Amino acid sequence: MESESEPYVRLASLRQLHQVMADMNTARSLADTLQTVAEGVVAALGYELACVNLVRPDGDLVVAAFAGNPAAEALITGRVGSRDSWERRLGMGEHWGDLVFIPHTEGWVLDDDDVPQWYTDGPAPRFEDEWHPADRLFAPMYAPGPQGSAAGGELIGVLSVDRPRNGRRPGAWGREALQMYAFQAAIAISNARLRANMQRALVRLEREQQALRASEESFRQAFEYAPSGMAIAEMGGDQHGRILRTNDALCRLLGRPASAMRRYSFSDLVHPEDIGTLLRTSAEGGRAELRLGRRDGTYVWVSLRNSVVADAADGPRFLLTHVEDIEERKRRELQLAHRASHDSLTGLPNSAELRSRLSSRLCQRATSPHTAVESVDAAYGHPAFDVVGPGFDFRQGVEPYDAYDHHVHTVAPDGDHDDGTKGLAVLFCDLDGFKSINDRFGHNAGDAVLIEVARRLSNGVRDGDTVARLGGDEFVILADGLGRADAQDLAVRLRNEIIQPIRAEGRAVRVGASFGIGWAHCGMTADEVLKSADERMYVEKRSRPKQHRRAG
């Protein structure tokens, strides 16, 4: 196109223009596309120099590609011109459609702005349309607008061209060709940017997928080979809590295969006494210590800790449960608790445990029932019309008075005769003749006697009764729901069991027993109850002849 006479254009020139446009859209990268755009101006549009100024994210324009002069390319490539300076240039001169032509007569005012530019030498024009070395021609490139037009599109760059090979300002065909080329270049650059963004996104996605696969593999290995139990359960929906997946450690702990575990939830496996603990445990981040059932019907103590895991940003959530075997720790804790509350020789509850059990059945009134009734009388201004039992005051519109809500008061038989009242009997037992066994045969024999007496007492009471060792040769039995005659019969039966011969250190020995029967009732302390039974025991011991206190 360097020497055609308009409107005549050689077919070869059109083919060359078509080829460079095709090359723009087949470039492999954004940088290749920009360089192809610059070189296409030189190759197909008949200009000796071309520069691509690309808009950066901050709005300024950078020289992104140059063609036609290696020295000028090295001088200005990569340099930046401010957006304000470019807006000034694009608002000056003559507008040929979308093109901006600034003749040398006006362009001198731009010599000192910050837009990168090159300078060419040459003679002054000899005729009107001859190109002057200081003339400037810009082809703005706009992002494609609606229906692919450039109208209203965002500025993405500016093509700067210089030194037409025919030495003349472009005519109508040359202007149309440059404008059309800038439009196609904008499309090519936009597409190249889109491809680059897509490639970066694909690379980023591939990296994220690789990281996700690595994370999933790490999780799988951590899950499968964890030394403690792990499980994944559904969260929400009809199948909430159903176990989806378990690791080998949990299957071994419970003695159940993974296929069988998927038929259960933890609520199906938990000990009936621990179901409340499980239900009170928060699903999200909750933890609890409870017992889970093994396949053989036994239970194992575990620490169960939950975490919520999301499958995707808005996808389903699952419950990751960590199950740690704490059977050994619980066994040690129970042993320590048992040692703290039981006698080490006989295995019976000790003095502290006895007082604790006794105190749990008793309540201490701060105010007597009559005082309470009188206080309600004063508050309501009329007397009670009926008083039923200690601590109860029924009035019109007044709730029954009970200082201890939901507590069943412990009562005792009245007087020395059996009136049919059932109460909490406290039998204080002191062995007769035990000291002589210790003195004659040694403490090992004495210990054997105490162990056997503890066994006989335990076998002689009902399930639920308490047999405790206070210390030395003193024992206490708590038996609830007995009348006065029942308690006396129990004391006789236990005494008859104790006086039977006992094997100790290879010989048969005998001890006797004195029993004092006390009765516990609310308003007393545990020590007061025990003291009462102890005093009655001494009364009973002194009332029997010495020779009858111990048989043999």
Order of alpha helices (4+ residues) and beta strands (2+ residues): alpha-alpha-beta-beta-alpha-beta-alpha-beta-beta-alpha-beta-beta-alpha-beta-beta-alpha-alpha-alpha-alpha-beta-beta-beta-alpha-alpha-alpha-beta-alpha-alpha-beta-beta-alpha-beta-beta-beta-alpha-alpha
